[in-house]
Amino acid sequence: MHINPLERKWVYVSLGMVGLFVASIVLTAITEGVHPPSNVETVDSASLHLGDEFAEDKLGVRQQPDGSLRVTLVAARYGFYPNHIEIPADTPVTFRMASVDVLHAAHIPMTNMSTMVVPGYVSQITTTFPKPGDYPMLCNEYCGLGHDHMWSKVTVVAKEEWHGVAAAEQQGSKP
C-alpha cells in the first residue's frame, strides 16, 4: 500500500496538533489543580423531603464550627427552596443542593458559582461573595415549561450587618 508523501505529512501534522492539545490540557490540569469531582454522594430523590439533611425544616443557612456557612437547597420544578437566603460578605459559603425531580443547574451570574444539580446526587460547591448586593440564582439547565421562572435570590450583606443564622433562616422561609 502506497501513501502519498503529502498525505503522510498532513497525518503527522494533525497527530502533532492532537498531541499538543492533549499535552496542554494535561499541563493545565496539573498546574491549575483542575480535577474531576471526587466527592460523589448519592441520595434518594423520591424520599428527599423525608431525609435528614434535605428535610424541609433543615433547609437554609447553617453556621459551621469553623465560622463558614453551609446553605442547603433543594431544586424542584420550578424553584429553589428556600427561595431567598441572606449571607455575609467575605465568608466561605458551601452550597449543598439536591434535585427532587429532573436535571437542574444553579448559576449565580458575575460569580464563580455554577453547578449541575443531578437527581440522585448531592451537588456541593464552595465560594465566597466579596461584596454585598442582591444576586439572582438561576437554573441554567432546561427543566420544563416553567424553567424561565426558576430562580432564587441570594442577598449578601456586610459582615457587621448580618444578623446571624436565626434571622437568615426566618427570611429564607418566607415565600
N, C-alpha and C positions, 0 to 999 in steps of 0.2 A: 504494500500500500504506500502510495506516494502522497506526501503532504506538501503543498506549495510553501516555499520559504516565507512568503509574505503572510500567509495564514498562520504559520508556525510563530512568526514574530508577534502577531496580534494575540495569539493564545498566550504567549509569555507575558505580554503587556497586561492583558486582562487578569491573568493569575497573579501577577505582581501587584496590581491595584487591589484585588481582593485581599491579598496578604497584608498590604499596607493598611487597609481599612480595619481588618481584624486586629492587627497589632496596635493600631491607635485606640480601638475600643478596649482592649486588654490593658494597655498602658494607662488610659484614663481611669478605668475601673480600679486599678491598683493605687494610683497616686491620689485619686479623689475619694477613695473609700466607697465607691458605688458597689452595691451588692444586692442580690435579690432578697425579698423578705424572708426572715428566718423565724419570726415569732408567729407561727401559724396556730391559731386557736379556733376550734370548731364550737358551734353552738346549734341547738335545735331551734330553727326559726319558728316552727309551729307552736312551741311552748315557751317562746322567748319572754313573754309577759309574765310567766309563772316562775321564771328562773331567779336566781339570786341577784346578780349584777344588773340585769336589764328589766327588773320588775318596775312597775310604774312609779312606785314611791321612792325608788333609788336612782332615778334619772336626774341629771343636772350636774352641778358643780360640787365637788368634794375636795377638801384640802388634805394633802398628804403630810405625813410627819416631817418630811424634809422641806416643807414650805411651798412645794409645787402644787399645782392643781390638776385634778382629773375630772374631765367632763364626759359623762356617759350619755350617749344619744341613741335613739332608735330611728331608723329611716323606714318610713312606710308610705304607701300611696296616700296622699300626696303631700307629705310634710316631714319635717324633722321634729322629734319630740325629746325635750321641750323645745318650743319654737322660739324662745328668746333666752339667752344666757348673758350674764354680766360677769366679766373677769377683769382683774387689774392688769395694767401695762407692765412690761418688763418682768413677767413671771412665767416660768416654764409651764405650759399647759399641755397635758396629754389628752387627746380626744380618743375615746373608745366608742366605736359605733358598730351596730348590727342592723341587718335588714330583716324585716318581718316577711316580706313578700317577694320582690323582684330585685334585679340588679340596680343599684343606685350609685351615685358618686357625690362626694361632698367637696365643694370647692369654695374657698374664700378669696375673691379677687384681690389683687395687689398684695398678696401674702404668699408664703410658700406652702400653704395648707391646701392640699388636694389629695384625695384618696378614693379608691373604689370601695364600695360597701357591697360585698357579695353575700347573698343569702347562705346561711350555714357557717359563716366565718365571722370572726371579730376583727374589725379593722382598727389599727392603732397608729396614731401619728402624734408626734410631739413638736410643738412650735412655741414661739414667743411673739407677742404683739408689742412692738416697740413704742407705738404712740396711741393715745386714746382716740376713740371715734366709733362710729357705727359701721360694722362690716356685715354685708349680707353673706349668708351661707347658701349656696345654690347647689341644686342637683344638676350635674352636667352629663348625666347619662340618661338617655330617653327611657322613661319608665312607664309610659302610658299617656292617655289623653289629658290628664291633669298635670303633666310634667312641668309645664310652664308656670304653674302656681306653687311648685315645691321649693320653698325657701325657708330660711330661718334667719334670725338676726343675732349677731354677737356684738355686744356693747363692751368696749374696752374703756375703762376709766383709769384715771391716775391712781397710783397705789394708795395715796393718802385719802382719796375719795371713796375707795372701795369699802363697803360695809361688812364684808365677810361672807362666808358661805351661807349663813342663815338668810340673809337678805337676797342673795343670788338665787337660792332655792325657791323662795317665795315668788320672786319675779319670774323665774323660769316656769312656774306652774300656771301663770296667767295665760289665758288664750290669746 
